[in-house]
């Protein structure tokens, strides 16, 4: 397998958000350019955060509108919960990258 490359990279896409409503324990925002893949991962990560009561999203119309994400907390600022969830997702991706690279180096 001389043509096989050990190197690989993950492209980074910058997601844009538009805040619709923010209160002390509520954050509602439009997510521009994302789909179920990322939003489901974000929702699942948020639901494991302490102080998060509700994390969900909906697509008003998948072809015409961007998804809307809802985050309700009890004892933490929703923005801080969102930041923590983003950090957790980054760490999970780093772990996956390390496992993948280790597997590749073991197999060649």
Number of C-alpha atoms within 10 A of each C-alpha: 5 4 5 7 8 9 7 9 6 7 6 6 8 9 10 10 17 11 12 12 11 13 10 13 17 19 20 21 18 21 20 15 13 16 13 13 8 11 18 14 13 20 20 13 19 26 17 12 16 12 17 21 16 14 20 17 19 14 16 11 9 10 7 8 13 19 21 20 21 18 23 21 20 14 12 16 18 24 16 10 21 19 13 15 21 16 13 16 17 12 12 12 13 12 12 12 15 12 12 13 15 11 11 13 10 8 7 8
